[in-house]
Amino acid sequence: MKLKRGRRSHETQREWVYDQLKHALMSGALEPGQKVTLARIASDFGVSMMPVREALRRLAAERALTMRPNRSVTASERAAFRVFA
């Protein structure tokens, strides 16, 4: 996953990661059923796993992602339509 922009100064890492993942879901960069791991996202974004975990939990609560017990995450079918629905 490539980053589109840098983090704004007033934005927390959690918010920035959430925005990046939401954009990836809505743009199709994360396809439905695609599996990613917390470690991979943290590495790609250059942040620790904590803000990634928090952002993923938020997106899972919105039903845009499915979190698995093995620390992997799957983009839900029709995830782009569920974000902000």
Steps between C-alpha positions, in 0.01 A plus 500: 500500500642837406439810710329788330603781733687581818339526838357841590652660809175498702414144406583205727664191356182303564294753302757505221512120475118488508480755216758312294324166544158653430639652181651163402163332548304761309750522213524124460865478605376250762276264309214307661635182656859621486694396810747735668675482836547760771877464473493556124282811527718641780811437293349650183383810685812538717310497830476266798232235517291686762356773271444234233313278746282792612421607143418141402268459797317815396462377142392156624233667714380672181495155335748606236755242619494162668765444767627144545650347818834446323552877465399505138230719359275444201323770306126432512296451188361839400731666752513824303125539536502431872750770598288797610179320411 
